[in-house]
Each structure stands twice: as structure tokens, then as C-alpha cells.
């Protein structure tokens, strides 16, 4: 194979192309990259000329990669990931847990777990600076695979073989009912009792919805299931008597406004829980550092949660 010089190939141009593919819009891609739309468009055209390939099909209302574009953009993502890994490996060599760490967390965990763990992290890793991002599982997995995040906290198992995980702790689910609900008077609830049409769920995309359905397999199919957009909205719906739901234990810390309106009951089955883990790209050269951080988080499991056995 003849030698092909790389002098005309720029990592920045590849970043522009990936941004256009992510957002399917040249204007928003330029805003993300901090350049003018005209400048970004010109660099994308130059890259197309260099590669002798049209990467995008363009119209006033439509931007989409061509078949050749899809293949080459995927390779471009790998190039950017390798370049970032080069920088991260060099940084990890001198200070494994110093500097900025981009951490994603699912919304049904972040507000209830992060405030409690931050003081421990500051004490043991004073030079570690977390850049936190909240997002649903699929969004975090996409960001991890595209090297937009370093780590993520989510419920296991992680939905990708390209990710490595370390389980941290088990968080029990509790039944939360309106104070006047017929199940609110029972001391302990069995999962068999939860297969009712008034079970409230979160919208599609929340892993908590899938977990609730997996441990309540007898829930009747409804044409129009009652859904909540967030855990906070779920609290309001239960407090208003709309139905009941399963709530992770840590989220009970935010129930103060609903004390007189709701009743919390434990579930009799030990499997009614979720495992929270730390997740990263299997190819990341900082894996040993992330395992060290995972062990630290496991040893500082929040009160009321069971540390995952080593």
C-alpha cells in the first residue's frame, strides 16, 4: 500500500463532521463547536474534497449522512476516541484522579445520591473536579461510547458489551401509596399485590420504568397507562391520590412535602431492588483508576443501601 500523507487531515474537521451527524443541523453543530456556520460548512466541504466523498445529503430542511458518509463518520469517531485516549493516558500517568472527570448520572439517582457522596470525594480526592451530566440510560451510554463522558452512574446491567462496570450498592424499592389507598394499611407488601391497574410508571426511556415492570410482571396491560415525566412528578401524582408506585429508597429523602399524603411500605421480596454501578468504556486506558474509584464509592455506600459484595 502506497504512503498517504496525513497533512491535510485535521482532527478538528472530523469533530465538525461528527457534530453535524449528531445534531443533523449545520447551525447547531457550529454553535456546539464554537465556530461560525460558514466556517464549519467550509471545513466540512474541504474534508469531503480531501476524501473524495460526499458525507452529507443536504437540503433546506434535511441533513443526513450518505451511505459512504455513515461508514466514514463511524471511523472518524474512532479516530477522535483514540486521540482523546492518548491525552487521557498521558494525564492518568501523572495524576490518576486529579483534574476534570466527566461523570454522567441517571435522573432517578443523581439528586438523591450525589449530594451525599460529594463530601467524601472532596475529602479523599481534593484535586478531583467532577463535571456532572444528568441523562437517561440510553443518552449516557451514547455519550460514553462517543467519549463525551468518562464515567456514568446507572442501574446495572449496562446495555452495551462495549462498557465495563463495577457494582457499587443495592438500593431497595419501596411501595409508596396515597394515605387512603387500600394497601397503605398493610405492614408489608408482596409483589403479587402490586399487579394492579393503578400502578404509576415513568415515561419510556427511564430505566426505573423497566425495573418496575420487571418486578411487577402481573401488571395489567392498559391502553393508556398513567405515566409521569420525572420522579418528582410521580411524588405529586401519588400525593394527589392518582395511584401508587415503586420508589428507590434514596429518593425518600425528598418526600417531606408529602408526609401527610402518602404511606411508604417495604416489600417482602429481597429481589425488589436495583444495583447501582459505575460504568466506563472497556477500551479506556484509565480502567484501573476507575476501578479504584469504584471501590471507594462501594465502601461509602449511602445509608440504607447494601454495599455490593466484593
N, C-alpha and C positions, 0 to 999 in steps of 0.2 A: 504494500500500500504506500503510495507516494505521500510525502510530508505535506501537511496542510497547515500554513501559519495561522495562529490564533489572534494576531494583532488587531483584526477588525471585529472580534467578538467581545462584547462588553457584558459583564455581569449586570450592570445597571440596565442595559437594554433588555436582558432576559427578565429582570424584575418588572419592567414596564409591561412586557408581554403577559407575564403571569397575572399581574394586576388587572389587565384588560380581560383575561379569561375568567378571573374570579368574579368581577363585577359586571361583565358584559356591557361596559359603557366606558368610552374613552374619557369623558369628562370626569367621572368619579374615580377612574384609575389615575388620572393626572393629579387629582386632589389628594389621593392616598399617597402618591409618590412625591408630592411636594413640587411639582413642575407644572408648566402651562400645558393646556391640552394640545396646542400646536406643537410644542416641543416634544411631547410624548408621541404624538402621531408621527412626527417626522422620524424619530428614532425607531419606531416600530417599522416604518416603511424601509428604512436603511437596513434593518435586520432582515426583513423579507428579501431585499435585494441581495444581501450577502449570502443568504441561504438558498436563494433562487426558488423560494416557496411562498405562496400566499398563505399567511397564517390565519387570517380572519376574513369571513364574509361580512361585508359592511353594507348597511343601508341606513336611512334616517332613523328608523325605529328598531333596527335589529343589528346586533353584533354577535357573531358566533364563530367558533373555530372551524376551519375546514377540516376534512379528514386528515390531511397531512399535518395541519396545524395541531390537532389534538395529540398526534404522536410526538411531534417535536416539542410542544409545550410540556408534555409529561417528562421528556428528557431534560428540558430546561429546569423544571422543578428539582430534579435530581442534582443538577449542577449547582443550583443555589443551596440545596441542603448540604452538599459536600463542602462548599465554600464556607458555610456557617459552621459546620463541624470542625473545619480546620482552625477557625478562630476560637471556637469554644474549647477545643482540645488544648490549645496553647494557653488559654486563660485558666483552665482547670489544673494545668500543671503547676501553676504558681499559687493559686488560691481557690481550692475546690468549691467552697461555699461562701465566697466573697463576691461582691458586686451584685448585678441585677439578675434576678431569676424570674422568668415569666411563668406564672402559675395560673392555671385555669381551675375553676371550681363550679360544680353544678349548683343551680339556684336553690334547690331544696336542702343544701348543706351549708353553703358559704356564709349566710348571715348568722348562722347558729353555731358554727364551728370555728371560723376564722378569728373572731374577736377573742376567743379563749386561748387559742394556740399562739397568737402573735407575741404575747409577753414572754413565753418560753423560748420562742425563736430568737427574740431580741437578746435575751439573756445569754444563750449559748452560741449564737451566731451573730454577733453585733455588727459585722460588716456585710451581712446578707440583706439585700433590698428586694423585697417582693414587688413585682408588678402584676397585680391581680386582675383577672378577667373572669366574668361570670357568663356561663353559657350552658345550653343543654348538651347532653352527651354527644350527639352527632356533631354538633358545632365544635366541641372541644377536640374530638377525635380528628376532625378535618384540620383543625389548627395545629395539632401535634404532628400530623403526618406531613404538613406543609412547612414545618419548622417555624410556625408563628407563635408557638408556645414551647416551653421547655418541659413542663410537668403539668399534670392535671390531677385533681382530687375528684373521684367519681365512684359510683357504685359498681362493684365487680359482679360478673366478669366484664372486662373491656371488650367492646365489639370489634376487635381487629387483631389479627395474628401478628401485625407489624409492631405491636406495642408490648412492652414489658411492664409487669405490675408487681407491687408488693402490698399485700393486705395489711391494713392498719388496725381496724377495730370493727366490731359488730354492733350495730345500732338497732335496738328493738323497735318494732312498730307497736303503737298503742291504738286502741279503739277510742275515737272521740265522737261523742254523741250530743245532740241537744239535751238539755237538762230534763225535758219532758219525754224523751224517747223511751220506748218500752224496754230497750236493752240497757238503758242507763242505770236501772236499779239492780242489775246483776253485779256481783263482786268480780267475776272473771268471765271473759267471753271466749267462746270457742270459734274457730274459723268457720265451722259449719253454720254458725248462726249469722254469718255476715253475707251469705248469698242472697241478698235482698235487692229489690229494685231501687231502694233509696240510698244506695252506696254512691257517694260523690267521688268523682275522679278528676285528675288534672287532664289538661288537653294533651293530644298527641304530641310526642316529642319529649315529654318529661319521663325520665326513667322511673319515677315514682309511680306513674300510672301503670306501667307494665309490671312493676313489682306488686302493686296492689292486686292486679288481676291474676298474677301468678299464684298468690297465696289465697285468693278467694275464687277458685275455679268454678264455683257454682253460681256466680253472679248471673242473673237472667239477662239475656240479650234485650236491649232496649232500642227502639227506633231512634229515639233522641235522648241519649244518656246525658245526665246533668254533669256538666264539666266546669272546672274552674281554670282560670288562666295562670294562677300562681298559688303558692301555699298560703299567702296572706288572704287571698280571696276565698280560699277553702275555709279558713277560720271564720270569715264573715258569713259564709253560707251556712255553716254548721250552727253558728250562734243565732242565725235568723230562723232556725228550725227547718231548713231545706232538706236535711238528710244528715248522714254520718259519714265518716271516712277513717282511713288509717293514716296516722301521722307519725313521722320519725321522732324518737324520743327527744333529740336535741331541740327540735322545733317547739317543744312545750315551753321553752323559755320565753316565748313571745305570746303566751296565752293570757297575760294579765288582764287585758281589756275584756276578756270573755269569761272570766271566772264564774260569774253568776249565771251564765247562759249555757255552759257546756259541762259535760261529765266525761272524765277520762277513765278508761278501764284497761287493765292489762289483758293480754291474750294468753290463753293456756298453752298454746303450742310453742316450743322453743325455736322452731324454724321460722317463726314470724319476725324476721329481722332482715337487715341488709348489711352487706360487708362493704365498708368504705376502703378504698385503696389509693395508692399513689401510682400514677401511670406515666410512662415516657416512651419515646421511640426506642425500639430494640436496637437500632443502629447507632444511638447516641454514644459517643465515647466517654461520657461522664457517668455511665451506668453505676460504677462503684460508688461515686459520690452520691448519687440519687438513692442507692440502697442504704447508705449511711444516714441520709436524711429520713428515709422511710423508717428505719429502726428507731430513730429519735422520736418521730411522730407516734409510732406504735407504743413506745414506752410512756408517752404523755397522752394516752387516750383520754378523751373527755369523761368527766364524772357521769356515771350512769351507763356507760358503754363498756363492753367487754373487749379487752385487748386481744387482738387476734393471736392465737398460739403460734410460737415460732417453730 
